[in-house]
Amino acid sequence: MRMYDIILKKRKGLELSKEEIEFFVNGFTKGEVPDYQASALLMAIFFNKMNKRETADLTMAMVNSGDKIDLSSINGVKVDKHSTGGVGDKTSICLTPLVASLGVPVAKMSGRGLGHTGGTIDKLEAFNGFSVELSEETFINNSNTIGIALTGQTGNIAPADKKIYALRDVTATVDNMSLIASSIMSKKIASGADAIVLDVKVGDGAFMKTPEDAKALAREMVDIGSSVGRKTIGVISDMDQPLGYAIGNSLEVKEAIELLKGNGPKDLLELTLTLGSYMLVCGKTARNFEEGKALLLKNINNGKGLEKLKEFVKAQGGDASLIDDTDKFPKAKYVVEVKAAQSGVISKINAEAFGLIAMELGAGRETKESIIDLSVGIVLNKKRGEVVKEGDILAYIHSNDESNIEKAKNDIIKNMIISNSLDKEIPLIYDIVE
C-alpha cells in the first residue's frame, strides 16, 4: 500500500477503505508518512469529504493510535459531557457535581484552555491546592466513593489526533465536518465513557456559526458514537452571546457556585438542566428528560449538588471553604464600570470579541506558554434583549493592569450593540440530536 495511491484515490472523490485509513493514521503517527503527504490527503478530504463509514473508521483509527482508558472498575454507567467551546462556558463546574449527586459517576478527563479563558482545569485551580495529578488508583477510587473525579489528559490519548490537528491548523483544513467530528470523538471514546452528551455551540462565539452547520456536526458525532456502541446525544445551544454573566476563571467558578446555591443566571441554569437531564437518562437514573430535570432541581434546592462540589474539591486537594465564602477567591486590583453611551435595547453582544477582550486582560492563553491570571475578566451587567438608559452600567472590568482598562472599556462598548429594538429572539437550546 502506498500513500500516493491513497491521496490519488481521495483526490478523485472515491471512498477510502478501512485499511487505507488505518495505513495513513498509523504511518503518520509513527513518522513513516511525511507531513507533505499527510497535508495532501487532508486537503483532498477537505474538498471531497468523507462519508459516515469513512468518518467512523478515521475516528477509531485515531482511538487505536494510543492508550484507551479502562473505566470498567467504576460502578454504574459512566457518562461524559463535552462542549465544543464558548465564552463564559463554566457549565462543567456546576453540572458534574450535580449529576454525581444523583448517583451517575462522572470520571472526566479535561484539558487546559488555549484562547479566551482557561479550560475546566484552569478554572478549578482557582481553589487553592486543587490538583488534577491523580494516580489511576485515586481516580478510580474517587469515582467509586464520591462519584466524581477529574484528571488531566494523558499525553498518549489519541496521539494521531494531536499530530493531525496540528497539521490541519497550519494547512487551512480545520473546517471540515468529518475531521472535526473524528477529532472530538476519538478523544471521548478513548477516554472510556459508556455514554457521551455533547454540547454543540452555535453562533458568533462558536466554531459553528449557523444552526444548520451545528446540527450537521452534532449528527456526525452522534452517528460516530452510535456506530461504536456509545449512547450519544447532541444538544445544540446558543453561543451568540456569552453564557451567564461572568467571563474569566475565578469569576466563572463563583457564578457556577451561585447556581448550585440556587442563584444562578437563567441561561446557565437552563443549559445545566438540559445537559444534566440527558446525562441522567443515559445513566439510567431518570426514565425521561422531565424526570431528570425534576431530580436536578431538587438537588439544587436541597443543597446536595453544592455538597458534592465541596466533596469533590476537597478530595482533589482544594480549599473547599471558598465555596461557602467566595470572597476568598483571587480578586483583581481594579474593578471598573463600563457605562452605556446611549439608550435603547441590547440587540447583540459579540461573544467572540468579549472572549478576546477577556484574554487581553489576562484571563486566557494566547500561546501555550502564556500564564493565566485567575482573578481577571469581565462581568456583564446586562444581556441581550434588556432595555438600557444612557449611563447604565453594562459591565464590570476586573483587571490587575491599569494600562489595559481603557482599551477593554472601548472594546466592550463597541461590541455590545444598543439598537432601537431587538431584531429577533434567539433560543438557548436550538435542537436535540439523538
C-alpha angles and dihedrals in degrees: 000000000000131000088222091064093045092051091047092049093053092041086060089052095250127146118262119225123236089251092053092050091049091048090056096044096045093043094049093046091052093046093247093115111062123230093249093059093043089050091051092052093047090052091049089051090047092057101032099035130212127259123233094268093050091047092051091048091049090050094051093044087057091045090053093047091083146001123333118207114233110213095168092114090062111092120240134012109322110220122190128194125208130187122200086221138262147170116290092003103157094145097123092060094062099025102055098053090043092054091043090052087064095054102264108126115232110200101172137180113202136179137217120260127257109190136025100357138002125278123251091279093052091050094049090051086072082084104083110248097010110151135186093189094109126160115235089250093054092045092054093041094051090047091054100040104039098014097237137077132159127197136173120261114272115237093239102054107117095338089178089063092053091052095043093046092051089053093046089052093060099035099054092246099117096101101073122114097222093046093048094046095047091047093054097039096046090062094043094049093045089051090068106239119154092214135018130206112197124204103203109192124212132190142044095329095043136081090239110060100187132049089234093057092044091051091048090052092047091049091050092052095043090052091050092050092047092048091060096043100262118132101233131183127182122209115195108211136179122262097164087112130021116283111250118341105286126082113180135059110272089029091056093046090053090051091050089051090050089054091055088049089056096256102097127134114273096242095047090049093050093049092046091051092047097049092039094051091054090047089054091048090050089047090051092237093114126041093212144358096271093051090049092051092050091051092050093049090049091055091048091051096045093045097241093123090053092047090052090053089053090049091049096047092047092048090056095048099263127138102254092185087082088071091065094038108034090175086080092069117104110284130205119241093231129042110183129185120231111207132201115257092204143017125255142080125315100242100170140014110193099225097191092051091050089052090053092047089053090049091052088052087057101261094119144032122262088185133012088258095055116114116227121227102217094199102056134083143087132296114199118219095189134037136200114300096025121128115236135187125214107277095025115135110256099178146340123240115215109199141156093198117068091197095067098048100085093052091047090050093052092045092051092051090047094050099042100077116209115196138167091259144358112266097208143344113253116207120230092218114039102176148335120233117200 
